[in-house]
Amino acid sequence: MSTVANVSAAQIANAQNTASTQSGLKAEALEKTRKAAVEFEGMTIGEMLQPMFDTVDTANGLFGGGAAEAQFRSLQVLEMGKQIANNGGIGLADSVYRQMLAMQEKAQQEADKA
């Protein structure tokens, strides 16, 4: 595991403890929210990478081209996006996570009022 991933994991744990204390949300809900934010970042990165791979001409390569590559290229690119997000990403997951926590906290407060 890289240093970036270790720092990120420590920051996530700290943020979850702080968020749990501040918002009253359960640790399980926080973990699901964090996972959803990272998955969203992975999909977004995959979609950003797709045009780059669409412009690569693999027809003349030693191992490239063919119907199978054309069919599975999008899956490969999405998986690359997931791996980038799981290893620190570009910071999008952190922003999405904070926004999702704010939305959950607001929903919790409204449910408590009712």
Sequence and secondary structure as in RCSB ss.txt:
>XXXX:A:sequence
MSTVANVSAAQIANAQNTASTQSGLKAEALEKTRKAAVEFEGMTIGEMLQPMFDTVDTANGLFGGGAAEAQFRSL
QVLEMGKQIANNGGIGLADSVYRQMLAMQEKAQQEADKA
>XXXX:A:secstr
  HHHHHHHHHHHHHHHHHHHHH   HHHHHHHHHHHHHHHHHHHHHHHHHHHHT   TTSSS  SHHHHHHHHH
HHHHHHHHHHHTTTTSHHHHHHHHHHHHHHHHHHHHHH 
